[in-house]
């Protein structure tokens, strides 16, 4: 009993518990949910779908964890995804040529160059947010709302209001390929996570981010350049969103400026919250946010697997998320425990009076 109480003190306890509860539900109520098959040397199944389709959300949660840890927020990541997808699709595309009498699609711009250009644009978008917030003092939600609104319009200008289809097959590997039987996208997430964790744990960045989120004014007096820290984290958030845009466009083999990354910023912020991170800034855990993203993707996959009607999908998802958030709340658990103890005491008192 004491060991369980000690475990509850760790930030990862409740996110992992929430994930296990979702998986346990599927174990009993979703036939074949845990079934894994090997086809063409690749693993297939619902669990693999969760990892594959949840990769963009995990990337966003990495960047947003750092942003929220400084006491900010970034609601423009969905638009950054749309712009990144539009840029890379326009550059890669796929031009049909004839090679030895056979039709073949080649990229319009060398693929490495197209990806580098896309990531640079995503970095610049993140720096734009960071500059507005850190240098001009604009509130984070207002500053990122500017890009959220204008960004999707920019993406539509790039695509000319059309859905750009990508025909260059090597590009499909990023979002739809497999390595060692697992989706290649998860290896990209792992690489980004490794780099960010090294920056956070092996340099002073993590300490500075936490300090800026706990007390920005005191951090400035301590010699920490809070403005620079904020610029860095918003830039990293833009970069993560750019990579997510590449994965999404690669997976669906197109760029849709209207729908690419639409409302995904809400799921990303929710993933950070489900990870037990303080939404007002301060102490943070990126791995916990990753687990939070997996919880959200598991809920989404579960809803589709059990055949919930599309018109009530969002209501069911919201209800499940509310329950999970309440279970994570120490105040709610204390209130529930008090109510149960009071009810138990009333039952004992009634039983005593009846005797």
C-alpha positions in Angstrom: 0.0 0.0 0.0 2.8 2.4 0.9 4.6 1.6 -2.4 1.5 2.6 -4.3 1.3 5.9 -2.4 5.0 6.5 -3.3 4.3 5.8 -7.0 1.5 8.3 -7.0 4.1 11.0 -6.2 5.7 10.5 -9.6 4.4 12.6 -12.5 4.3 9.6 -14.9 2.0 7.6 -12.6 -1.3 9.0 -13.6 -0.6 9.4 -17.4 0.5 5.7 -17.5 -2.5 4.7 -15.4 -4.8 6.5 -17.8 -3.2 4.8 -20.8 -3.5 1.4 -19.1 -7.2 2.0 -18.4 -7.9 2.8 -22.0 -6.0 -0.3 -23.1 -7.8 -2.4 -20.5 -11.1 -1.3 -21.8 -10.1 -2.4 -25.3 -9.0 -5.8 -23.9 -12.5 -6.5 -22.8 -14.7 -4.7 -25.3 -12.8 -4.4 -28.6 -12.2 -7.8 -30.2 -8.8 -8.1 -31.9 -7.5 -4.8 -30.6 -4.2 -6.4 -29.4 -3.9 -8.6 -32.4 -0.6 -8.1 -34.3 0.0 -9.5 -37.8 3.1 -9.6 -39.9 2.5 -8.7 -43.6 5.4 -8.1 -46.0 7.7 -8.0 -43.0 5.8 -5.3 -41.3 3.7 -5.3 -38.1 0.0 -4.4 -38.5 -2.7 -3.9 -35.9 -4.5 -1.3 -33.8 -1.5 -0.8 -31.5 0.7 -0.1 -34.5 -1.9 2.3 -35.8 -1.8 4.2 -32.5 1.9 4.6 -32.7 1.9 5.6 -36.4 -1.1 8.0 -36.4 -0.1 9.4 -33.0 3.4 10.4 -34.1 2.5 13.9 -35.3 0.7 14.5 -32.0 3.7 13.2 -30.0 6.0 15.6 -31.9 3.7 18.6 -31.1 3.5 17.6 -27.4 7.3 17.7 -27.2 7.5 21.3 -28.4 4.4 22.4 -26.5 5.7 21.0 -23.2 8.6 23.4 -23.4 6.4 26.3 -24.4 3.9 25.7 -21.6 6.7 25.2 -19.1 7.7 28.8 -19.7 4.1 29.9 -18.9 3.1 30.3 -22.5 1.1 28.5 -25.1 1.1 27.9 -28.9 -2.2 27.5 -30.7 -0.6 28.1 -34.1 1.0 24.6 -34.5 -1.9 23.4 -36.6 -1.4 26.2 -39.1 2.4 25.6 -39.1 1.6 22.0 -40.1 -0.6 23.3 -42.9 2.1 25.6 -44.2 4.8 23.0 -43.9 2.7 20.4 -45.7 1.8 22.9 -48.5 5.5 23.9 -48.9 6.9 20.4 -49.1 4.1 19.2 -51.3 4.7 22.1 -53.7 8.4 21.4 -53.8 8.3 17.6 -54.0 5.0 17.1 -55.9 5.8 14.6 -58.6 6.4 15.2 -62.3 5.7 12.4 -64.7 8.5 11.5 -67.1 9.2 8.5 -69.3 12.2 6.3 -68.6 12.8 3.5 -71.0 9.2 3.9 -72.2 7.8 3.6 -68.7 6.0 6.2 -66.8 7.8 7.4 -63.7 7.3 10.3 -61.2 10.3 12.4 -60.2 10.5 15.2 -57.6 10.3 18.8 -58.8 13.0 19.7 -56.3 15.6 17.3 -54.8 13.8 15.8 -51.8 16.5 16.6 -49.2 16.4 20.2 -50.3 12.6 20.3 -50.1 12.6 18.9 -46.6 15.4 21.3 -45.4 13.5 24.3 -46.9 10.3 23.2 -45.2 12.0 22.9 -41.8 13.7 26.3 -42.2 10.3 27.8 -42.8 8.8 26.1 -39.8 11.7 27.4 -37.7 11.1 30.9 -39.0 7.4 30.6 -38.1 8.4 29.5 -34.6 10.8 32.4 -34.3 8.0 34.8 -35.4 5.9 33.7 -32.5 8.9 33.9 -30.2 9.8 37.4 -31.3 6.2 38.7 -30.8 6.1 37.2 -27.3 9.6 37.6 -26.0 10.6 40.9 -27.7 7.3 42.8 -28.2 5.6 41.5 -25.0 2.5 40.3 -26.7 0.5 37.7 -24.8 1.2 34.2 -26.0 -2.4 33.3 -26.9 -2.8 36.5 -28.9 0.6 36.3 -30.6 0.1 32.6 -31.7 -3.5 33.3 -32.7 -2.2 35.7 -35.3 -0.3 32.9 -37.0 -3.2 30.4 -36.4 -5.5 32.6 -38.4 -3.1 33.9 -41.0 -1.1 30.7 -41.3 -3.9 28.7 -42.8 -4.6 31.5 -45.3 -0.9 31.4 -46.2 -1.1 27.7 -46.8 -4.2 28.2 -49.0 -2.2 30.8 -51.0 0.6 28.3 -51.5 -1.7 25.6 -52.7 -3.9 28.1 -54.6 -6.9 26.7 -52.7 -6.4 23.2 -54.1 -5.4 19.9 -52.6 -1.8 19.2 -53.9 -1.3 15.5 -54.5 2.2 14.1 -54.0 3.3 11.4 -56.5 6.9 11.0 -55.6 7.0 7.5 -54.0 10.3 7.8 -51.9 8.6 10.7 -50.0 5.9 8.3 -48.8 8.4 6.5 -46.6 8.5 9.2 -43.9 4.9 8.9 -42.9 4.0 5.5 -44.3 7.2 3.5 -44.4 8.5 0.8 -42.0 11.8 0.1 -40.4 12.5 -3.1 -38.5 8.8 -3.9 -38.7 7.7 -0.7 -37.0 6.5 2.6 -38.6 9.4 4.8 -39.6 7.5 7.8 -38.1 8.1 6.5 -34.6 11.9 6.5 -35.2 11.7 10.2 -36.2 9.8 10.9 -33.0 12.4 9.0 -31.1 15.2 10.9 -32.6 13.6 14.3 -31.9 12.8 13.2 -28.4 16.4 12.1 -27.8 17.8 15.4 -29.1 15.4 17.5 -27.0 15.9 15.4 -23.9 19.7 15.8 -24.3 19.3 19.6 -24.6 17.0 19.6 -21.5 19.0 17.3 -19.3 22.6 17.8 -20.4 22.6 21.6 -20.8 21.1 24.4 -18.7 18.1 24.7 -21.0 15.8 22.6 -18.9 16.7 24.5 -15.7 16.3 27.9 -17.4 12.9 26.9 -18.9 11.6 25.7 -15.6 12.9 28.8 -13.8 11.3 31.1 -16.4 8.0 29.4 -15.9 8.1 29.5 -12.1 9.1 33.1 -11.8 10.0 35.2 -14.8 11.0 38.3 -12.9 13.2 36.5 -10.4 14.9 34.6 -13.3 15.8 37.9 -14.9 17.3 39.2 -11.7 19.3 35.9 -11.5 20.9 36.7 -14.8 18.8 34.3 -16.9 17.9 35.7 -20.3 14.2 34.8 -20.2 13.5 36.5 -23.6 16.1 34.3 -25.3 14.7 31.1 -23.6 11.2 31.9 -24.8 12.5 32.5 -28.3 14.2 29.2 -28.2 11.2 27.2 -27.0 8.8 28.7 -29.5 11.4 28.0 -32.3 11.6 24.4 -31.2 7.8 24.2 -31.2 7.7 25.5 -34.7 10.3 22.9 -35.8 8.4 20.1 -34.2 5.2 21.2 -36.0 7.2 21.4 -39.3 8.3 17.8 -38.9 4.7 16.8 -38.0 3.6 18.5 -41.2 6.0 16.4 -43.2 4.8 13.2 -41.6 1.1 14.0 -42.2 1.6 15.0 -45.8 3.7 11.9 -46.4 1.1 9.7 -44.8 -1.9 11.0 -46.8 0.2 11.7 -49.9 -1.1 15.2 -50.3 -1.4 18.6 -48.7 -4.8 20.0 -47.8 -4.5 23.6 -46.5 -8.0 23.5 -45.1 -7.8 20.3 -43.1 -4.1 19.5 -42.5 -3.5 19.9 -38.7 -7.0 21.3 -38.1 -7.7 21.5 -34.3 -4.6 19.3 -33.6 -3.2 22.1 -31.4 -6.1 21.4 -29.0 -5.1 17.7 -28.7 -1.5 18.7 -28.3 -2.2 21.1 -25.4 -4.5 18.4 -23.9 -1.7 15.8 -24.2 0.6 18.1 -22.1 -2.2 18.6 -19.6 -2.8 14.8 -19.4 0.9 14.4 -18.8 0.4 16.1 -15.5 2.4 19.3 -16.5 1.6 22.5 -14.8 -0.3 24.6 -17.4 0.9 27.9 -15.7 4.5 27.0 -16.2 7.4 25.5 -14.1 8.2 21.9 -13.6 7.6 19.7 -16.7 8.1 16.2 -18.1 8.3 15.6 -21.8 8.0 11.8 -21.5 4.8 12.3 -19.6 3.4 14.5 -22.4 4.3 11.7 -24.9 2.2 9.3 -22.8 -0.6 11.9 -22.8 -0.4 12.0 -26.6 -0.7 8.2 -26.7 -3.7 8.3 -24.4 -5.5 10.7 -26.7 -4.6 8.7 -29.8 -5.7 5.5 -28.0 -9.0 7.0 -27.2 -9.5 8.1 -30.8 -8.6 4.7 -32.1 -10.9 3.0 -29.6 -13.8 5.2 -30.6 -13.4 4.2 -34.2 -12.8 0.6 -33.4 -16.0 0.1 -31.4 -18.1 1.9 -34.1 -19.2 5.0 -32.3 -21.3 7.1 -34.7 -19.3 10.0 -36.2 -21.8 12.6 -35.0 -21.1 11.9 -31.3 -17.4 11.0 -31.6 -16.2 14.3 -30.2 -18.7 14.1 -27.3 -17.6 10.6 -26.3 -13.9 11.7 -26.6 -14.5 14.8 -24.5 -16.3 12.7 -21.8 -13.5 10.2 -21.5 -10.9 13.0 -21.3 -12.9 14.7 -18.6 -13.0 11.5 -16.5 -9.2 11.0 -16.9 -8.5 14.6 -15.9 -10.7 14.3 -12.8 -8.9 11.1 -11.9 -5.6 13.0 -12.2 -6.8 15.8 -10.0 -5.6 15.5 -6.4 -8.3 17.9 -5.2 -11.1 15.8 -6.9 -9.6 12.5 -5.4 -9.5 14.1 -2.0 -13.1 15.3 -2.3 -14.2 11.9 -3.5 -12.4 10.2 -0.7 -14.1 12.5 1.9 -17.5 11.8 0.4 -16.9 8.0 0.5 -15.7 8.2 4.1 -18.7 10.3 5.1 -21.1 7.8 3.4 -19.3 4.9 5.1 -19.7 6.7 8.5 -23.4 7.4 7.9 -23.9 3.7 7.1 -22.1 2.6 10.3 -24.2 5.2 12.3 -27.5 4.0 10.8 -26.5 0.4 11.4 -25.7 1.2 15.1 -29.0 3.0 15.6 -31.0 0.1 14.0 -29.3 -2.3 16.5 
